[in-house]
Amino acid sequence: MGLAQAPYFYRFKLGTAEATIVSDGLLPLGDPNLSFLNIEKAEIGRELTENFLPTSNAVLEQNILVMNFGERMVLFDLGMGTSKLFGPTTGKLLTSLRQAGIDPASVDALVMSHAHIDHCGGIMADDGSRNFPNAQLYITQSDLDYWTDDAKVPATYPVRKDFLGQAQKNLLPNRDRIHYIKDGKEFLPGITALAAPGHTVGHTIFMIQSGNEQLCYIGDLAHHPVLLLEHPRTQFAFDTDPVQSAESRVRMLSMLAASRTPLLAYHFAWPGIGHVAKAGEGFRYYPAPMNMML
């Protein structure tokens, strides 16, 4: 009773690079019927029940990838920071990095799939200091402009104030360190941006290459390995453009299934690495076995 779990990191090799996944902690959404839209409640219940998942609470992970290329340390997405909008289980990024033996000062680049509250929150401390003092930031200009501008985010957007406040707190003080990424461009050696808009205006996924191996970091292309894969045009409450988001999901997952490229999903169950394959009109996610021998 009262014993701690194992340290919250997982390390593996990608080509000649060393990859580490750390966690910002579990992010519980609550009732899945409130977040997954244009789908019957009975169908949500069926999909969750048949996959041995709880029907009352959709619990997401926050899998943060750190790539050590030798000459450069790159971290992908940054969790909730100190915000407790989704409860007390988030905000573990800095602790997880320490457990993994990674000094935040050694991180050279912070790459963001988009500017949502759970993807940019760990950049700044509450006292105004930088958690990653030596890192440059990479994000699309459209996402930064949208999520830091009160006039752009609709009044109907869920918990709008929290999302705006998080982006403004973490991104605006770093304008001198921000580099804008563009679709199809290799903006850092071995990292290529692939536009997948809809979840946000500038949502982007990343193809990572090291040696002869590839890994696609898919950010929020799909939040749930069942509810957004069995019927991939299911809409998600936090999407800026739910129809466009669904089309991006189908297009990119079809590409990854056809090429058999491994993926890392930010919100899938720990540690979020696996493959997708076509299954009827949708997809099935196959988690990769954890390899505890480097």
Kinemage of the C-alpha trace (Angstrom):
@kinemage 1
@onewidth
@group {chain A} dominant
@subgroup {mainchain}
@vectorlist {calphas} color= white
{ca met a 1} P 0.000 0.000 0.000
{ca gly a 2} L 1.218 3.489 -0.856
{ca leu a 3} L 4.127 2.344 -3.030
{ca ala a 4} L 5.057 4.453 -6.040
{ca gln a 5} L 4.767 3.152 -9.600
{ca ala a 6} L 7.807 2.641 -11.824
{ca pro a 7} L 9.547 5.734 -13.262
{ca tyr a 8} L 7.452 7.294 -16.032
{ca phe a 9} L 9.777 6.928 -19.016
{ca tyr a 10} L 10.507 4.434 -21.783
{ca arg a 11} L 13.609 4.395 -23.961
{ca phe a 12} L 14.215 2.819 -27.362
{ca lys a 13} L 16.446 3.166 -30.424
{ca leu a 14} L 15.362 4.705 -33.719
{ca gly a 15} L 18.109 4.149 -36.228
{ca thr a 16} L 21.191 5.846 -34.799
{ca ala a 17} L 19.181 8.069 -32.421
{ca glu a 18} L 18.047 7.436 -28.874
{ca ala a 19} L 14.354 8.042 -28.233
{ca thr a 20} L 12.748 8.504 -24.835
{ca ile a 21} L 9.060 8.810 -24.086
{ca val a 22} L 8.184 10.635 -20.893
{ca ser a 23} L 4.697 11.429 -19.640
{ca asp a 24} L 2.939 14.534 -18.458
{ca gly a 25} L 0.440 12.221 -16.749
{ca leu a 26} L -3.052 10.930 -17.395
{ca leu a 27} L -5.636 13.342 -18.796
{ca pro a 28} L -9.196 12.230 -17.975
{ca leu a 29} L -11.864 13.715 -20.253
{ca gly a 30} L -14.824 12.349 -18.297
{ca asp a 31} L -18.021 11.186 -20.012
{ca pro a 32} L -17.009 10.163 -23.562
{ca asn a 33} L -20.458 11.136 -24.859
{ca leu a 34} L -19.542 14.784 -24.266
{ca ser a 35} L -16.304 14.667 -26.263
{ca phe a 36} L -16.995 12.263 -29.140
{ca leu a 37} L -19.736 13.619 -31.363
{ca asn a 38} L -21.892 12.636 -34.373
{ca ile a 39} L -21.912 9.051 -33.082
{ca glu a 40} L -24.699 7.257 -31.178
{ca lys a 41} L -24.202 6.816 -27.444
{ca ala a 42} L -24.953 3.133 -27.849
{ca glu a 43} L -22.140 2.828 -30.402
{ca ile a 44} L -19.689 4.565 -28.060
{ca gly a 45} L -20.688 2.128 -25.322
{ca arg a 46} L -20.312 -0.861 -27.641
{ca glu a 47} L -16.856 0.145 -28.869
{ca leu a 48} L -15.553 0.803 -25.362
{ca thr a 49} L -17.095 -2.332 -23.851
{ca glu a 50} L -15.798 -4.615 -26.610
{ca asn a 51} L -12.312 -3.203 -26.074
{ca phe a 52} L -12.466 -3.640 -22.274
{ca leu a 53} L -12.383 0.096 -21.654
{ca pro a 54} L -14.490 2.050 -19.130
{ca thr a 55} L -17.654 3.594 -20.531
{ca ser a 56} L -17.917 6.425 -18.009
{ca asn a 57} L -14.542 8.139 -18.417
{ca ala a 58} L -12.337 8.514 -21.494
{ca val a 59} L -8.841 8.645 -20.040
{ca leu a 60} L -6.076 9.893 -22.333
{ca glu a 61} L -2.295 9.738 -21.918
{ca gln a 62} L 0.227 12.470 -22.653
{ca asn a 63} L 3.185 10.754 -24.315
{ca ile a 64} L 6.011 13.238 -24.831
{ca leu a 65} L 8.773 12.165 -27.194
{ca val a 66} L 12.381 13.238 -26.696
{ca met a 67} L 14.755 12.480 -29.582
{ca asn a 68} L 18.491 12.545 -28.895
{ca phe a 69} L 20.205 12.741 -32.289
{ca gly a 70} L 23.621 13.205 -30.672
{ca glu a 71} L 24.184 16.725 -31.950
{ca arg a 72} L 20.645 17.831 -31.034
{ca met a 73} L 17.988 17.033 -28.399
{ca val a 74} L 14.407 17.562 -29.616
{ca leu a 75} L 11.256 17.378 -27.468
{ca phe a 76} L 7.786 17.024 -29.016
{ca asp a 77} L 4.849 18.733 -27.228
{ca leu a 78} L 4.862 19.900 -23.637
{ca gly a 79} L 1.841 18.836 -21.617
{ca met a 80} L -0.398 20.854 -19.319
{ca gly a 81} L 2.194 22.712 -17.270
{ca thr a 82} L 0.680 23.784 -13.961
{ca ser a 83} L -2.902 23.954 -15.246
{ca lys a 84} L -5.237 21.516 -13.483
{ca leu a 85} L -8.140 21.990 -15.892
{ca phe a 86} L -8.425 18.218 -16.343
{ca gly a 87} L -7.621 17.294 -12.744
{ca pro a 88} L -4.564 16.615 -10.575
{ca thr a 89} L -2.918 13.859 -12.639
{ca thr a 90} L -1.248 16.126 -15.220
{ca gly a 91} L 1.873 18.278 -14.970
{ca lys a 92} L 4.453 15.483 -14.618
{ca leu a 93} L 6.716 16.442 -17.545
{ca leu a 94} L 9.644 17.911 -15.611
{ca thr a 95} L 9.542 15.108 -13.041
{ca ser a 96} L 9.438 12.479 -15.790
{ca leu a 97} L 12.388 14.099 -17.567
{ca arg a 98} L 14.426 14.007 -14.354
{ca gln a 99} L 13.545 10.334 -13.861
{ca ala a 100} L 14.807 9.675 -17.395
{ca gly a 101} L 18.065 11.506 -16.697
{ca ile a 102} L 17.306 14.329 -19.119
{ca asp a 103} L 18.243 17.866 -18.080
{ca pro a 104} L 15.751 20.419 -19.478
{ca ala a 105} L 18.718 22.725 -20.140
{ca ser a 106} L 20.096 20.128 -22.584
{ca val a 107} L 17.008 20.332 -24.824
{ca asp a 108} L 17.751 22.264 -28.020
{ca ala a 109} L 14.329 22.293 -29.698
{ca leu a 110} L 10.692 22.244 -28.583
{ca val a 111} L 8.478 21.073 -31.451
{ca met a 112} L 4.716 21.555 -31.113
{ca ser a 113} L 2.051 19.801 -33.142
{ca his a 114} L -0.337 22.611 -32.191
{ca ala a 115} L -0.948 25.250 -29.531
{ca his a 116} L -3.603 23.555 -27.373
{ca ile a 117} L -3.479 23.733 -23.597
{ca asp a 118} L -2.011 20.220 -23.202
{ca his a 119} L 0.693 20.672 -25.846
{ca cys a 120} L 2.365 23.972 -24.947
{ca gly a 121} L 1.871 24.140 -21.169
{ca gly a 122} L 5.335 23.146 -20.015
{ca ile a 123} L 7.334 25.892 -21.711
{ca met a 124} L 7.093 28.517 -18.964
{ca ala a 125} L 7.093 28.297 -15.184
{ca asp a 126} L 4.555 30.299 -13.192
{ca asp a 127} L 7.278 32.722 -12.087
{ca gly a 128} L 7.970 33.674 -15.711
{ca ser a 129} L 11.174 31.663 -16.068
{ca arg a 130} L 11.769 29.247 -18.931
{ca asn a 131} L 11.719 25.531 -18.143
{ca phe a 132} L 13.899 24.879 -21.217
{ca pro a 133} L 16.239 27.876 -21.205
{ca asn a 134} L 18.343 26.874 -24.211
{ca ala a 135} L 15.645 25.617 -26.578
{ca gln a 136} L 14.302 27.102 -29.781
{ca leu a 137} L 10.556 26.668 -30.456
{ca tyr a 138} L 8.911 25.267 -33.601
{ca ile a 139} L 5.208 25.618 -34.452
{ca thr a 140} L 3.006 26.762 -37.339
{ca gln a 141} L 2.401 30.494 -37.504
{ca ser a 142} L -1.323 29.903 -38.065
{ca asp a 143} L -1.667 28.061 -34.766
{ca leu a 144} L 0.327 30.585 -32.776
{ca asp a 145} L -1.643 33.497 -34.255
{ca tyr a 146} L -4.990 31.775 -33.659
{ca trp a 147} L -4.553 30.573 -30.069
{ca thr a 148} L -3.006 33.783 -28.749
{ca asp a 149} L -5.695 36.072 -30.211
{ca asp a 150} L -8.930 36.517 -28.229
{ca ala a 151} L -10.679 37.755 -31.359
{ca lys a 152} L -10.018 34.569 -33.330
{ca val a 153} L -11.231 31.844 -30.934
{ca pro a 154} L -15.054 31.552 -31.041
{ca ala a 155} L -16.980 32.301 -27.873
{ca thr a 156} L -18.544 28.829 -28.125
{ca tyr a 157} L -15.225 26.978 -27.897
{ca pro a 158} L -15.059 24.722 -24.781
{ca val a 159} L -13.169 26.226 -21.820
{ca arg a 160} L -11.999 28.958 -24.180
{ca lys a 161} L -10.397 31.130 -21.489
{ca asp a 162} L -8.115 28.324 -20.313
{ca phe a 163} L -6.928 27.459 -23.826
{ca leu a 164} L -6.210 31.090 -24.700
{ca gly a 165} L -4.510 31.772 -21.387
{ca gln a 166} L -2.205 28.777 -21.724
{ca ala a 167} L -1.054 29.705 -25.227
{ca gln a 168} L -0.563 33.357 -24.322
{ca lys a 169} L 1.420 32.481 -21.170
{ca asn a 170} L 3.736 30.008 -22.885
{ca leu a 171} L 4.139 31.269 -26.442
{ca leu a 172} L 4.040 35.050 -26.384
{ca pro a 173} L 7.113 35.487 -24.112
{ca asn a 174} L 9.113 33.373 -26.583
{ca arg a 175} L 8.476 35.129 -29.878
{ca asp a 176} L 12.211 35.738 -30.315
{ca arg a 177} L 12.852 31.977 -30.142
{ca ile a 178} L 9.977 30.769 -32.352
{ca his a 179} L 10.553 29.307 -35.820
{ca tyr a 180} L 7.556 28.681 -38.067
{ca ile a 181} L 7.258 25.249 -39.640
{ca lys a 182} L 5.774 24.607 -43.076
{ca asp a 183} L 4.109 21.593 -44.651
{ca gly a 184} L 6.480 19.173 -46.333
{ca lys a 185} L 9.625 20.906 -45.098
{ca glu a 186} L 12.473 19.260 -43.179
{ca phe a 187} L 12.808 22.055 -40.619
{ca leu a 188} L 15.340 20.206 -38.456
{ca pro a 189} L 17.663 17.430 -39.672
{ca gly a 190} L 15.603 14.240 -39.770
{ca ile a 191} L 12.264 15.917 -38.929
{ca thr a 192} L 9.708 16.752 -41.620
{ca ala a 193} L 6.411 18.567 -41.020
{ca leu a 194} L 3.200 17.141 -42.513
{ca ala a 195} L 0.128 19.389 -42.302
{ca ala a 196} L -2.918 17.643 -40.791
{ca pro a 197} L -5.311 20.534 -40.067
{ca gly a 198} L -8.748 20.440 -38.518
{ca his a 199} L -8.085 19.667 -34.880
{ca thr a 200} L -6.549 23.131 -34.986
{ca val a 201} L -5.939 25.422 -37.945
{ca gly a 202} L -2.257 24.495 -38.078
{ca his a 203} L -2.188 21.019 -36.546
{ca thr a 204} L 0.901 19.224 -37.848
{ca ile a 205} L 2.352 15.724 -37.535
{ca phe a 206} L 6.017 14.873 -37.928
{ca met a 207} L 7.920 12.199 -39.825
{ca ile a 208} L 11.132 11.448 -37.964
{ca gln a 209} L 14.021 9.734 -39.762
{ca ser a 210} L 17.192 8.338 -38.235
{ca gly a 211} L 19.439 6.010 -40.170
{ca asn a 212} L 17.153 3.656 -42.085
{ca glu a 213} L 14.245 3.897 -39.638
{ca gln a 214} L 11.183 6.149 -39.489
{ca leu a 215} L 8.643 7.025 -36.820
{ca cys a 216} L 5.620 9.266 -37.350
{ca tyr a 217} L 4.661 11.393 -34.368
{ca ile a 218} L 0.943 12.000 -34.965
{ca gly a 219} L 0.143 14.472 -32.181
{ca asp a 220} L -3.646 14.755 -31.946
{ca leu a 221} L -4.471 13.183 -35.297
{ca ala a 222} L -6.470 10.713 -33.176
{ca his a 223} L -7.108 11.132 -29.456
{ca his a 224} L -8.505 7.669 -28.815
{ca pro a 225} L -7.283 4.330 -30.249
{ca val a 226} L -10.830 2.980 -30.551
{ca leu a 227} L -13.405 5.780 -30.758
{ca leu a 228} L -11.549 7.711 -33.464
{ca leu a 229} L -10.200 4.709 -35.368
{ca glu a 230} L -13.105 2.276 -35.780
{ca his a 231} L -15.167 5.154 -37.181
{ca pro a 232} L -12.490 7.728 -38.083
{ca arg a 233} L -14.971 10.408 -39.131
{ca thr a 234} L -16.299 10.610 -35.589
{ca gln a 235} L -15.934 14.217 -34.478
{ca phe a 236} L -14.152 15.455 -31.377
{ca ala a 237} L -15.478 18.311 -29.249
{ca phe a 238} L -12.158 20.203 -29.147
{ca asp a 239} L -11.666 20.242 -32.927
{ca thr a 240} L -11.613 23.676 -34.552
{ca asp a 241} L -13.004 22.169 -37.770
{ca pro a 242} L -14.332 18.659 -37.008
{ca val a 243} L -15.010 17.730 -40.640
{ca gln a 244} L -11.544 18.793 -41.782
{ca ser a 245} L -10.003 17.027 -38.785
{ca ala a 246} L -11.717 13.759 -39.735
{ca glu a 247} L -10.524 14.051 -43.318
{ca ser a 248} L -6.943 14.663 -42.150
{ca arg a 249} L -7.218 11.622 -39.881
{ca val a 250} L -8.410 9.325 -42.668
{ca arg a 251} L -5.801 10.629 -45.119
{ca met a 252} L -2.823 10.343 -42.789
{ca leu a 253} L -3.790 7.037 -41.178
{ca ser a 254} L -4.349 5.559 -44.645
{ca met a 255} L -0.825 6.625 -45.579
{ca leu a 256} L 0.682 5.152 -42.404
{ca ala a 257} L -1.267 1.908 -42.794
{ca ala a 258} L -0.195 1.504 -46.412
{ca ser a 259} L 3.469 2.184 -45.645
{ca arg a 260} L 3.413 0.191 -42.372
{ca thr a 261} L 5.187 3.111 -40.720
{ca pro a 262} L 5.255 2.962 -36.900
{ca leu a 263} L 3.579 5.840 -35.109
{ca leu a 264} L 3.613 7.528 -31.746
{ca ala a 265} L 0.276 8.959 -30.602
{ca tyr a 266} L 0.291 11.642 -27.917
{ca his a 267} L -2.914 10.483 -26.256
{ca phe a 268} L -2.933 6.684 -26.726
{ca ala a 269} L -2.247 4.379 -23.779
{ca trp a 270} L 1.330 4.453 -22.522
{ca pro a 271} L 3.780 4.534 -24.210
{ca gly a 272} L 1.716 5.170 -27.371
{ca ile a 273} L 3.879 3.400 -29.971
{ca gly a 274} L 2.398 1.034 -32.528
{ca his a 275} L 0.996 0.626 -36.017
{ca val a 276} L -2.359 1.166 -37.677
{ca ala a 277} L -3.950 -1.099 -40.267
{ca lys a 278} L -7.102 -0.770 -42.322
{ca ala a 279} L -10.110 -2.495 -40.747
{ca gly a 280} L -13.367 -2.199 -42.673
{ca glu a 281} L -14.196 1.472 -43.112
{ca gly a 282} L -11.785 2.431 -40.371
{ca phe a 283} L -8.558 1.379 -38.731
{ca arg a 284} L -7.211 -0.795 -35.964
{ca tyr a 285} L -4.340 0.176 -33.697
{ca tyr a 286} L -1.732 -2.446 -32.842
{ca pro a 287} L 0.403 -1.416 -29.837
{ca ala a 288} L 4.070 -2.333 -30.188
{ca pro a 289} L 5.577 -4.581 -27.495
{ca met a 290} L 7.798 -2.710 -25.071
{ca asn a 291} L 11.418 -3.779 -25.505
{ca met a 292} L 13.239 -3.526 -22.180
{ca met a 293} L 16.641 -4.388 -23.722
{ca leu a 294} L 18.422 -1.517 -25.479
